[in-house]
Amino acid sequence: MIHAVTRRRVLVLGGTGEARELAARLTASGVPVVSSLAGRVSRPALPEGEVRVGGFGGVHGLAAYLADEAVTHVVDATHPFAERISANAAAACDLAGVPVVRLQRPGWSRQPLASSFTWVDSVEAAREAADGFGRPFVTTGRQQLEAFSSWGDRFVLVRVVEPPGWDVPASWEVLQARGPFGLDDELDLMRSRRVDVLLTKDSGGALTEPKLRAAHALGVAVVVVRRPAVPEGLAVVETVDEAYDWVSA
Ligand code: NAP
């Protein structure tokens, strides 16, 4: 337990389950926490404690926020693919002289099935890698869905949390759903749609990992987009426990 008299004020850059878990633990320990969400999702799962929503206005906006709010520690617990906010956090903390750590769950490259996946560097490269397969299942997210617009003449199964926001081709089936997704449901879905190839980002974590096991069980090929690099010099921890200990130290 963190000593209540310490004068800490923690900013958790969120949008992930780990960020919510950390906010709950710090709040329970009496540490003032502000969780920040980008505001992309219409009904986000809200963390415990104070919450603010929306961008800061780049590096200088975030640095000014840290000073105005007397933030003493920043935990960048954003999604492994939220590249810009991570870079901004590292630069803003440097400017403001506030310590920062990146909380990033381990990716899937260490899991036993990883060697059977095709690893690529971008969503566009994932589309190219999957071009020769009949029926793709796209789970790389709404924001870069237009990278697949050249697949307008084939069946494509797409799963997104929020609607795509543009008129996808009539041959596509779009499922709007938020995880976790269990193994049996993933098996049923891939079987019923006769999926040949699964496309995913290396998000890591247990909530969406059953799709990888389902694909393996059904002989479905898997194409994984590698994570962007962590900004240089930014310390990384992989678990909520480690992030909690870092704030406490
Ligand atoms: P991004 O490209 O890295 O960030 C774009 C801009 O959005 C940032 O420059 C910042 O605006 C604002 N922003 C992002 N995260 C923010 C946060 N937690 N609090 C306040 N402002 C934030 O981000 P993204 O990939 O669009 O992801 C947006 C959010 O969704 C993140 O919080 C992330 O954790 C969550 N998420 C992302 C993914 C994914 O695949 N990318 C998946 C699941 C959840 P300003 O420059 O104005 O400050």
py3Dmol code that shows the C-alpha trace and the ligand (Angstrom):
import py3Dmol

protein = """\
ATOM      1  CA  MET A   1       0.000   0.000   0.000  1.00  0.00           C
ATOM      2  CA  ILE A   2       1.309   3.460  -0.897  1.00  0.00           C
ATOM      3  CA  HIS A   3       1.674   5.777   2.106  1.00  0.00           C
ATOM      4  CA  ALA A   4      -1.259   8.212   1.996  1.00  0.00           C
ATOM      5  CA  VAL A   5       0.811  11.238   3.036  1.00  0.00           C
ATOM      6  CA  THR A   6       3.015  11.130  -0.091  1.00  0.00           C
ATOM      7  CA  ARG A   7       2.133  14.043  -2.310  1.00  0.00           C
ATOM      8  CA  ARG A   8       1.573  12.218  -5.545  1.00  0.00           C
ATOM      9  CA  ARG A   9      -0.769  13.004  -8.366  1.00  0.00           C
ATOM     10  CA  VAL A  10      -0.712  10.440 -11.121  1.00  0.00           C
ATOM     11  CA  LEU A  11      -1.857  10.864 -14.701  1.00  0.00           C
ATOM     12  CA  VAL A  12      -2.760   7.554 -16.314  1.00  0.00           C
ATOM     13  CA  LEU A  13      -3.034   7.779 -20.087  1.00  0.00           C
ATOM     14  CA  GLY A  14      -5.655   5.160 -20.686  1.00  0.00           C
ATOM     15  CA  GLY A  15      -7.936   3.384 -23.097  1.00  0.00           C
ATOM     16  CA  THR A  16      -6.926  -0.127 -21.984  1.00  0.00           C
ATOM     17  CA  GLY A  17      -7.991  -2.644 -19.345  1.00  0.00           C
ATOM     18  CA  GLU A  18      -4.586  -2.324 -17.671  1.00  0.00           C
ATOM     19  CA  ALA A  19      -5.079   1.449 -17.314  1.00  0.00           C
ATOM     20  CA  ARG A  20      -8.437   0.880 -15.595  1.00  0.00           C
ATOM     21  CA  GLU A  21      -6.922  -1.730 -13.283  1.00  0.00           C
ATOM     22  CA  LEU A  22      -4.068   0.600 -12.317  1.00  0.00           C
ATOM     23  CA  ALA A  23      -6.446   3.508 -11.666  1.00  0.00           C
ATOM     24  CA  ALA A  24      -8.545   1.265  -9.409  1.00  0.00           C
ATOM     25  CA  ARG A  25      -5.486   0.097  -7.426  1.00  0.00           C
ATOM     26  CA  LEU A  26      -4.061   3.572  -6.973  1.00  0.00           C
ATOM     27  CA  THR A  27      -7.460   4.982  -6.002  1.00  0.00           C
ATOM     28  CA  ALA A  28      -7.897   2.196  -3.435  1.00  0.00           C
ATOM     29  CA  SER A  29      -4.488   3.165  -1.986  1.00  0.00           C
ATOM     30  CA  GLY A  30      -5.549   6.781  -1.583  1.00  0.00           C
ATOM     31  CA  VAL A  31      -3.348   8.116  -4.396  1.00  0.00           C
ATOM     32  CA  PRO A  32      -5.026  10.848  -6.468  1.00  0.00           C
ATOM     33  CA  VAL A  33      -5.294   9.658 -10.065  1.00  0.00           C
ATOM     34  CA  VAL A  34      -6.585  11.293 -13.215  1.00  0.00           C
ATOM     35  CA  SER A  35      -7.274   8.899 -16.084  1.00  0.00           C
ATOM     36  CA  SER A  36      -7.217  10.359 -19.550  1.00  0.00           C
ATOM     37  CA  LEU A  37      -9.206   8.947 -22.468  1.00  0.00           C
ATOM     38  CA  ALA A  38      -8.969  10.031 -26.093  1.00  0.00           C
ATOM     39  CA  GLY A  39     -12.747  10.084 -26.548  1.00  0.00           C
ATOM     40  CA  ARG A  40     -12.822   7.752 -29.582  1.00  0.00           C
ATOM     41  CA  VAL A  41     -15.342   5.271 -28.177  1.00  0.00           C
ATOM     42  CA  SER A  42     -18.966   6.303 -27.715  1.00  0.00           C
ATOM     43  CA  ARG A  43     -19.559   4.396 -24.451  1.00  0.00           C
ATOM     44  CA  PRO A  44     -16.132   3.763 -22.919  1.00  0.00           C
ATOM     45  CA  ALA A  45     -15.612   1.599 -19.848  1.00  0.00           C
ATOM     46  CA  LEU A  46     -14.808   4.288 -17.282  1.00  0.00           C
ATOM     47  CA  PRO A  47     -11.936   3.953 -14.816  1.00  0.00           C
ATOM     48  CA  GLU A  48     -12.385   4.599 -11.114  1.00  0.00           C
ATOM     49  CA  GLY A  49     -11.379   8.032  -9.888  1.00  0.00           C
ATOM     50  CA  GLU A  50     -11.187  11.260 -11.836  1.00  0.00           C
ATOM     51  CA  VAL A  51     -11.507  11.014 -15.620  1.00  0.00           C
ATOM     52  CA  ARG A  52     -10.808  13.552 -18.351  1.00  0.00           C
ATOM     53  CA  VAL A  53     -11.647  13.029 -22.015  1.00  0.00           C
ATOM     54  CA  GLY A  54     -10.084  14.391 -25.231  1.00  0.00           C
ATOM     55  CA  GLY A  55      -6.671  15.298 -26.630  1.00  0.00           C
ATOM     56  CA  PHE A  56      -4.295  17.677 -24.862  1.00  0.00           C
ATOM     57  CA  GLY A  57      -3.249  19.550 -27.990  1.00  0.00           C
ATOM     58  CA  GLY A  58       0.072  17.852 -28.725  1.00  0.00           C
ATOM     59  CA  VAL A  59       3.312  17.785 -26.740  1.00  0.00           C
ATOM     60  CA  HIS A  60       3.111  21.382 -25.480  1.00  0.00           C
ATOM     61  CA  GLY A  61      -0.537  21.020 -24.500  1.00  0.00           C
ATOM     62  CA  LEU A  62       0.279  17.917 -22.476  1.00  0.00           C
ATOM     63  CA  ALA A  63       3.342  19.540 -20.864  1.00  0.00           C
ATOM     64  CA  ALA A  64       1.167  22.529 -19.855  1.00  0.00           C
ATOM     65  CA  TYR A  65      -1.482  20.168 -18.449  1.00  0.00           C
ATOM     66  CA  LEU A  66       1.146  18.396 -16.300  1.00  0.00           C
ATOM     67  CA  ALA A  67       2.290  21.720 -14.836  1.00  0.00           C
ATOM     68  CA  ASP A  68      -1.235  23.141 -14.331  1.00  0.00           C
ATOM     69  CA  GLU A  69      -2.469  19.976 -12.623  1.00  0.00           C
ATOM     70  CA  ALA A  70       0.706  19.440 -10.555  1.00  0.00           C
ATOM     71  CA  VAL A  71       1.108  15.922 -11.903  1.00  0.00           C
ATOM     72  CA  THR A  72       4.025  14.100 -10.255  1.00  0.00           C
ATOM     73  CA  HIS A  73       3.990  10.802 -12.215  1.00  0.00           C
ATOM     74  CA  VAL A  74       2.718   9.752 -15.631  1.00  0.00           C
ATOM     75  CA  VAL A  75       1.887   6.173 -16.589  1.00  0.00           C
ATOM     76  CA  ASP A  76       1.408   5.795 -20.310  1.00  0.00           C
ATOM     77  CA  ALA A  77      -0.938   2.815 -20.315  1.00  0.00           C
ATOM     78  CA  THR A  78      -2.348   3.442 -23.779  1.00  0.00           C
ATOM     79  CA  HIS A  79      -2.765   0.669 -26.331  1.00  0.00           C
ATOM     80  CA  PRO A  80       0.456  -0.777 -27.837  1.00  0.00           C
ATOM     81  CA  PHE A  81      -0.580   0.718 -31.210  1.00  0.00           C
ATOM     82  CA  ALA A  82      -1.385   4.207 -29.893  1.00  0.00           C
ATOM     83  CA  GLU A  83       1.909   5.492 -31.234  1.00  0.00           C
ATOM     84  CA  ARG A  84       1.372   9.251 -31.269  1.00  0.00           C
ATOM     85  CA  ILE A  85       0.155   9.722 -27.699  1.00  0.00           C
ATOM     86  CA  SER A  86       3.085   7.614 -26.431  1.00  0.00           C
ATOM     87  CA  ALA A  87       5.602   9.749 -28.299  1.00  0.00           C
ATOM     88  CA  ASN A  88       3.855  12.883 -27.039  1.00  0.00           C
ATOM     89  CA  ALA A  89       3.891  11.607 -23.454  1.00  0.00           C
ATOM     90  CA  ALA A  90       7.633  10.902 -23.579  1.00  0.00           C
ATOM     91  CA  ALA A  91       8.399  14.343 -25.039  1.00  0.00           C
ATOM     92  CA  ALA A  92       6.008  16.259 -22.758  1.00  0.00           C
ATOM     93  CA  CYS A  93       7.318  14.575 -19.605  1.00  0.00           C
ATOM     94  CA  ASP A  94      10.844  15.377 -20.698  1.00  0.00           C
ATOM     95  CA  LEU A  95       9.876  19.044 -21.139  1.00  0.00           C
ATOM     96  CA  ALA A  96       8.000  19.218 -17.846  1.00  0.00           C
ATOM     97  CA  GLY A  97      10.535  17.159 -15.849  1.00  0.00           C
ATOM     98  CA  VAL A  98       7.900  14.625 -14.796  1.00  0.00           C
ATOM     99  CA  PRO A  99       8.857  10.922 -14.559  1.00  0.00           C
ATOM    100  CA  VAL A 100       7.012   8.629 -16.970  1.00  0.00           C
ATOM    101  CA  VAL A 101       6.760   4.910 -17.539  1.00  0.00           C
ATOM    102  CA  ARG A 102       5.123   2.955 -20.341  1.00  0.00           C
ATOM    103  CA  LEU A 103       2.821   0.148 -19.187  1.00  0.00           C
ATOM    104  CA  GLN A 104       2.559  -2.209 -22.134  1.00  0.00           C
ATOM    105  CA  ARG A 105       1.318  -5.779 -21.910  1.00  0.00           C
ATOM    106  CA  PRO A 106       3.533  -8.444 -23.520  1.00  0.00           C
ATOM    107  CA  GLY A 107       2.871  -9.050 -27.195  1.00  0.00           C
ATOM    108  CA  TRP A 108       2.044 -12.377 -28.793  1.00  0.00           C
ATOM    109  CA  SER A 109       5.501 -12.865 -30.301  1.00  0.00           C
ATOM    110  CA  ARG A 110       6.445 -14.833 -27.184  1.00  0.00           C
ATOM    111  CA  GLN A 111       3.508 -17.200 -27.291  1.00  0.00           C
ATOM    112  CA  PRO A 112       4.061 -20.764 -28.545  1.00  0.00           C
ATOM    113  CA  LEU A 113       2.031 -20.362 -31.762  1.00  0.00           C
ATOM    114  CA  ALA A 114       3.907 -17.214 -32.830  1.00  0.00           C
ATOM    115  CA  SER A 115       6.319 -19.007 -35.161  1.00  0.00           C
ATOM    116  CA  SER A 116       3.397 -20.177 -37.308  1.00  0.00           C
ATOM    117  CA  PHE A 117       2.171 -16.592 -37.890  1.00  0.00           C
ATOM    118  CA  THR A 118       3.147 -14.334 -40.766  1.00  0.00           C
ATOM    119  CA  TRP A 119       4.578 -11.148 -39.198  1.00  0.00           C
ATOM    120  CA  VAL A 120       4.337  -7.856 -41.094  1.00  0.00           C
ATOM    121  CA  ASP A 121       5.044  -4.199 -40.346  1.00  0.00           C
ATOM    122  CA  SER A 122       1.806  -2.485 -41.322  1.00  0.00           C
ATOM    123  CA  VAL A 123      -1.868  -3.029 -42.003  1.00  0.00           C
ATOM    124  CA  GLU A 124      -1.183  -2.510 -45.730  1.00  0.00           C
ATOM    125  CA  ALA A 125       1.450  -5.251 -45.619  1.00  0.00           C
ATOM    126  CA  ALA A 126      -1.066  -7.492 -43.837  1.00  0.00           C
ATOM    127  CA  ARG A 127      -3.508  -7.010 -46.705  1.00  0.00           C
ATOM    128  CA  GLU A 128      -0.799  -7.913 -49.220  1.00  0.00           C
ATOM    129  CA  ALA A 129       0.172 -11.003 -47.219  1.00  0.00           C
ATOM    130  CA  ALA A 130      -3.463 -12.152 -47.131  1.00  0.00           C
ATOM    131  CA  ASP A 131      -4.250 -11.322 -50.761  1.00  0.00           C
ATOM    132  CA  GLY A 132      -3.949 -14.914 -51.955  1.00  0.00           C
ATOM    133  CA  PHE A 133      -6.397 -16.298 -49.367  1.00  0.00           C
ATOM    134  CA  GLY A 134     -10.124 -16.664 -50.066  1.00  0.00           C
ATOM    135  CA  ARG A 135     -12.057 -15.449 -47.013  1.00  0.00           C
ATOM    136  CA  PRO A 136     -10.296 -13.045 -44.647  1.00  0.00           C
ATOM    137  CA  PHE A 137     -11.305 -12.141 -41.095  1.00  0.00           C
ATOM    138  CA  VAL A 138     -10.073  -8.607 -40.397  1.00  0.00           C
ATOM    139  CA  THR A 139      -9.607  -7.599 -36.745  1.00  0.00           C
ATOM    140  CA  THR A 140      -7.016  -4.844 -37.177  1.00  0.00           C
ATOM    141  CA  GLY A 141      -9.377  -2.085 -36.049  1.00  0.00           C
ATOM    142  CA  ARG A 142     -11.704   0.511 -37.489  1.00  0.00           C
ATOM    143  CA  GLN A 143      -9.152   3.283 -38.015  1.00  0.00           C
ATOM    144  CA  GLN A 144      -7.260   1.604 -40.853  1.00  0.00           C
ATOM    145  CA  LEU A 145     -10.121  -0.382 -42.357  1.00  0.00           C
ATOM    146  CA  GLU A 146      -9.918   1.571 -45.600  1.00  0.00           C
ATOM    147  CA  ALA A 147      -6.588  -0.163 -46.265  1.00  0.00           C
ATOM    148  CA  PHE A 148      -8.758  -3.126 -47.311  1.00  0.00           C
ATOM    149  CA  SER A 149     -11.024  -1.216 -49.698  1.00  0.00           C
ATOM    150  CA  SER A 150      -9.384  -2.947 -52.689  1.00  0.00           C
ATOM    151  CA  TRP A 151     -11.101  -6.115 -51.426  1.00  0.00           C
ATOM    152  CA  GLY A 152     -14.467  -4.766 -52.582  1.00  0.00           C
ATOM    153  CA  ASP A 153     -15.277  -7.781 -54.702  1.00  0.00           C
ATOM    154  CA  ARG A 154     -14.878 -10.548 -52.114  1.00  0.00           C
ATOM    155  CA  PHE A 155     -16.336 -11.724 -48.834  1.00  0.00           C
ATOM    156  CA  VAL A 156     -14.545 -10.119 -45.892  1.00  0.00           C
ATOM    157  CA  LEU A 157     -15.525 -10.629 -42.271  1.00  0.00           C
ATOM    158  CA  VAL A 158     -14.703  -7.537 -40.217  1.00  0.00           C
ATOM    159  CA  ARG A 159     -14.948  -7.146 -36.456  1.00  0.00           C
ATOM    160  CA  VAL A 160     -14.854  -3.647 -34.929  1.00  0.00           C
ATOM    161  CA  VAL A 161     -15.811  -2.011 -31.633  1.00  0.00           C
ATOM    162  CA  GLU A 162     -17.246   1.122 -33.264  1.00  0.00           C
ATOM    163  CA  PRO A 163     -18.969   1.296 -36.685  1.00  0.00           C
ATOM    164  CA  PRO A 164     -16.548   1.839 -39.616  1.00  0.00           C
ATOM    165  CA  GLY A 165     -17.944   5.323 -40.375  1.00  0.00           C
ATOM    166  CA  TRP A 166     -17.929   4.799 -44.175  1.00  0.00           C
ATOM    167  CA  ASP A 167     -19.878   2.626 -46.606  1.00  0.00           C
ATOM    168  CA  VAL A 168     -17.999  -0.659 -46.672  1.00  0.00           C
ATOM    169  CA  PRO A 169     -18.424  -2.880 -49.774  1.00  0.00           C
ATOM    170  CA  ALA A 170     -21.683  -4.855 -49.942  1.00  0.00           C
ATOM    171  CA  SER A 171     -19.748  -8.153 -50.013  1.00  0.00           C
ATOM    172  CA  TRP A 172     -18.363  -7.532 -46.487  1.00  0.00           C
ATOM    173  CA  GLU A 173     -19.936  -8.593 -43.212  1.00  0.00           C
ATOM    174  CA  VAL A 174     -19.248  -6.197 -40.353  1.00  0.00           C
ATOM    175  CA  LEU A 175     -19.679  -7.410 -36.783  1.00  0.00           C
ATOM    176  CA  GLN A 176     -19.732  -4.737 -34.122  1.00  0.00           C
ATOM    177  CA  ALA A 177     -18.624  -6.270 -30.833  1.00  0.00           C
ATOM    178  CA  ARG A 178     -16.322  -5.630 -27.906  1.00  0.00           C
ATOM    179  CA  GLY A 179     -14.236  -8.456 -26.381  1.00  0.00           C
ATOM    180  CA  PRO A 180     -13.503 -10.580 -24.508  1.00  0.00           C
ATOM    181  CA  PHE A 181     -14.260 -13.331 -27.031  1.00  0.00           C
ATOM    182  CA  GLY A 182     -14.170 -16.951 -25.818  1.00  0.00           C
ATOM    183  CA  LEU A 183     -12.546 -19.812 -27.695  1.00  0.00           C
ATOM    184  CA  ASP A 184     -15.829 -21.594 -28.479  1.00  0.00           C
ATOM    185  CA  ASP A 185     -17.383 -18.436 -29.915  1.00  0.00           C
ATOM    186  CA  GLU A 186     -14.282 -17.775 -32.017  1.00  0.00           C
ATOM    187  CA  LEU A 187     -14.343 -21.354 -33.332  1.00  0.00           C
ATOM    188  CA  ASP A 188     -18.060 -21.056 -34.199  1.00  0.00           C
ATOM    189  CA  LEU A 189     -17.555 -17.720 -35.912  1.00  0.00           C
ATOM    190  CA  MET A 190     -14.586 -18.811 -38.044  1.00  0.00           C
ATOM    191  CA  ARG A 191     -16.240 -22.106 -38.958  1.00  0.00           C
ATOM    192  CA  SER A 192     -19.602 -20.565 -39.853  1.00  0.00           C
ATOM    193  CA  ARG A 193     -17.969 -17.902 -42.090  1.00  0.00           C
ATOM    194  CA  ARG A 194     -15.469 -20.415 -43.544  1.00  0.00           C
ATOM    195  CA  VAL A 195     -12.601 -18.064 -42.736  1.00  0.00           C
ATOM    196  CA  ASP A 196      -9.258 -18.815 -44.466  1.00  0.00           C
ATOM    197  CA  VAL A 197      -7.049 -16.126 -42.956  1.00  0.00           C
ATOM    198  CA  LEU A 198      -7.148 -14.036 -39.774  1.00  0.00           C
ATOM    199  CA  LEU A 199      -5.581 -10.561 -39.750  1.00  0.00           C
ATOM    200  CA  THR A 200      -4.738  -8.996 -36.412  1.00  0.00           C
ATOM    201  CA  LYS A 201      -2.443  -6.498 -34.733  1.00  0.00           C
ATOM    202  CA  ASP A 202      -0.020  -7.717 -32.057  1.00  0.00           C
ATOM    203  CA  SER A 203      -2.196  -6.227 -29.342  1.00  0.00           C
ATOM    204  CA  GLY A 204      -1.260  -8.929 -26.854  1.00  0.00           C
ATOM    205  CA  GLY A 205      -3.280  -9.731 -23.760  1.00  0.00           C
ATOM    206  CA  ALA A 206      -5.707 -12.491 -22.906  1.00  0.00           C
ATOM    207  CA  LEU A 207      -8.966 -10.807 -23.955  1.00  0.00           C
ATOM    208  CA  THR A 208      -8.544 -11.297 -27.702  1.00  0.00           C
ATOM    209  CA  GLU A 209      -6.004 -14.150 -27.702  1.00  0.00           C
ATOM    210  CA  PRO A 210      -8.566 -16.997 -28.180  1.00  0.00           C
ATOM    211  CA  LYS A 211      -8.924 -16.001 -31.849  1.00  0.00           C
ATOM    212  CA  LEU A 212      -5.312 -17.094 -32.375  1.00  0.00           C
ATOM    213  CA  ARG A 213      -5.958 -20.478 -30.804  1.00  0.00           C
ATOM    214  CA  ALA A 214      -9.184 -20.898 -32.785  1.00  0.00           C
ATOM    215  CA  ALA A 215      -7.377 -20.096 -36.035  1.00  0.00           C
ATOM    216  CA  HIS A 216      -4.638 -22.601 -35.196  1.00  0.00           C
ATOM    217  CA  ALA A 217      -7.193 -25.312 -34.381  1.00  0.00           C
ATOM    218  CA  LEU A 218      -9.010 -24.760 -37.682  1.00  0.00           C
ATOM    219  CA  GLY A 219      -5.906 -24.447 -39.883  1.00  0.00           C
ATOM    220  CA  VAL A 220      -6.680 -20.779 -40.580  1.00  0.00           C
ATOM    221  CA  ALA A 221      -3.584 -18.739 -41.539  1.00  0.00           C
ATOM    222  CA  VAL A 222      -2.712 -15.830 -39.219  1.00  0.00           C
ATOM    223  CA  VAL A 223      -1.161 -12.522 -40.282  1.00  0.00           C
ATOM    224  CA  VAL A 224       0.030 -10.308 -37.407  1.00  0.00           C
ATOM    225  CA  VAL A 225       1.003  -6.647 -37.630  1.00  0.00           C
ATOM    226  CA  ARG A 226       4.078  -5.991 -35.476  1.00  0.00           C
ATOM    227  CA  ARG A 227       3.931  -3.283 -32.802  1.00  0.00           C
ATOM    228  CA  PRO A 228       5.447   0.126 -33.368  1.00  0.00           C
ATOM    229  CA  ALA A 229       8.669   0.736 -31.442  1.00  0.00           C
ATOM    230  CA  VAL A 230       8.450   2.257 -27.977  1.00  0.00           C
ATOM    231  CA  PRO A 231       9.824   5.837 -28.014  1.00  0.00           C
ATOM    232  CA  GLU A 232      13.556   5.821 -27.326  1.00  0.00           C
ATOM    233  CA  GLY A 233      14.528   6.118 -23.689  1.00  0.00           C
ATOM    234  CA  LEU A 234      11.023   5.451 -22.364  1.00  0.00           C
ATOM    235  CA  ALA A 235      11.096   2.897 -19.528  1.00  0.00           C
ATOM    236  CA  VAL A 236       8.673   0.018 -20.021  1.00  0.00           C
ATOM    237  CA  VAL A 237       6.877  -2.242 -17.546  1.00  0.00           C
ATOM    238  CA  GLU A 238       4.603  -5.094 -18.561  1.00  0.00           C
ATOM    239  CA  THR A 239       2.206  -5.533 -15.675  1.00  0.00           C
ATOM    240  CA  VAL A 240      -0.094  -3.421 -13.536  1.00  0.00           C
ATOM    241  CA  ASP A 241       1.841  -4.612 -10.449  1.00  0.00           C
ATOM    242  CA  GLU A 242       5.077  -3.248 -11.851  1.00  0.00           C
ATOM    243  CA  ALA A 243       3.459   0.087 -12.733  1.00  0.00           C
ATOM    244  CA  TYR A 244       1.972   0.313  -9.242  1.00  0.00           C
ATOM    245  CA  ASP A 245       5.387  -0.400  -7.689  1.00  0.00           C
ATOM    246  CA  TRP A 246       6.987   2.245  -9.932  1.00  0.00           C
ATOM    247  CA  VAL A 247       4.520   4.888  -8.698  1.00  0.00           C
ATOM    248  CA  SER A 248       5.071   3.748  -5.106  1.00  0.00           C
ATOM    249  CA  ALA A 249       8.869   3.761  -5.243  1.00  0.00           C
TER     250      ALA A 249
END
"""
ligand_1 = """\
48
NAP
P -2.820 7.979 -31.169
O -2.891 7.909 -32.659
O -1.577 7.561 -30.500
O -3.145 9.465 -30.680
C -3.714 10.449 -31.502
C -4.097 11.629 -30.646
O -5.229 11.297 -29.828
C -3.020 12.049 -29.666
O -2.064 12.875 -30.274
C -3.840 12.740 -28.586
O -4.257 14.024 -29.020
C -5.100 11.892 -28.538
N -5.033 10.811 -27.533
C -4.744 9.505 -27.728
N -4.860 8.819 -26.596
C -5.220 9.720 -25.649
C -5.502 9.613 -24.260
N -5.441 8.427 -23.601
N -5.852 10.746 -23.595
C -5.930 11.934 -24.249
N -5.683 12.089 -25.568
C -5.337 10.994 -26.254
O -4.047 7.181 -30.528
P -5.050 6.099 -31.179
O -4.251 4.965 -31.720
O -6.029 6.831 -32.024
O -5.775 5.584 -29.849
C -6.666 6.443 -29.151
C -7.002 5.802 -27.817
O -7.621 4.525 -28.026
C -5.776 5.577 -26.936
O -6.056 6.115 -25.665
C -5.597 4.072 -26.902
O -5.176 3.608 -25.639
C -6.983 3.539 -27.269
N -6.913 2.322 -28.114
C -6.197 2.335 -29.283
C -6.141 1.181 -30.061
C -5.316 1.130 -31.338
O -5.269 0.059 -31.997
N -4.657 2.209 -31.750
C -6.831 0.031 -29.642
C -7.558 0.069 -28.440
C -7.595 1.226 -27.686
P -3.452 15.357 -28.620
O -2.224 15.357 -29.486
O -4.410 16.456 -28.936
O -3.122 15.263 -27.168
"""
view = py3Dmol.view(width=600, height=400)
view.addModel(protein, "pdb")
view.setStyle({"model": 0}, {"cartoon": {"style": "trace"}})
view.addModel(ligand_1, "xyz")
view.setStyle({"model": 1}, {"stick": {}})
view.zoomTo()
view.show()
